[in-house]
């Protein structure tokens, strides 16, 4: 008998979900011929783009699959790519409705454990779908090895994607033309299984749907089986709770008198918001596993502040939801919970002031002088990432702190206006002007400090 588990990775930590059983697979797969495995792959996934092991052509994503021993898995191992729905689709889903992940391509590993998804087979589909992210699934004897990737991510540094060669966070936008810069290596914690052996042991979706318990509380039974893309696999999520979530999108601070801070969050402003995942859904079991980019629909000129000795954190609201998700794959049943933004921007000004100010890591370098009557506006650099920018109540006496980040650009800006004397504007970690990249919090000061 076999345990089946889901793996999600963030900073090297694997989150493992509940197990189910699948019988009929041996502990040591005997690799069939390439033709036999390809034939089995096509039989299991009719209508889905299925390619032979490491085909020739331009790659959208390549990687090497390694087993528990650290060695590559060998030939004939199926690799599946699921695509999450678009943000527009997620925004339209309401409580009590389902959304579905689509399987868009399958392929096999070669004798070195390498796989390749061809750009010609997946990039046009992902672009047309505007898929938020993709999930690479490798069926194994004791796990479903799962790795989140984000082929079309705007921020290569987010935890939602695999490593991007030669780039750093926020410095390069990923488009269809540079998908191949991703490194799709996956390390499994179990023994992989060939397509031929997998086909011999699979069970239809109906065998799992029929055995599911009745729903409890607001959680559903399985949706109608007609929602499934195939009789062999089904991947869906149920929205059972939504709320307006306060999110930190910026901050200002000042030790100088006569300085007014103005923060503007315009239509089109975007924020990278944390998403959380839990196997059980119980309080204390959630942890952040990724980020999602959400754009505002309105312009907010936050209330100006001229307080000295305080730091103001600018807070607005986004709609968040808790989803109950299930993946059924060849008789495997895997369930988990996700806390994630729906993509709907709510708005509002719920900013808070905190006693205390910031100090630069290199004042003489990162502080610039401004005379009385001057106004300086930050609109071209990355903002600070707040480790607790999204604090969600997930149960009694328990909360989930997730990150939020919004950069300064033509849509989001912070200004300091000097009306009562001279002073300085400083970056904590870097320049705030055209040379600046990631100053962190930018603050006004009466001295170089």
Order of alpha helices (4+ residues) and beta strands (2+ residues): beta-beta-alpha-beta-beta-beta-alpha-beta-beta-beta-alpha-beta-beta-beta-alpha-alpha-beta-beta-beta-beta-beta-beta-beta-beta-alpha-beta-beta-beta-beta-beta-beta-beta
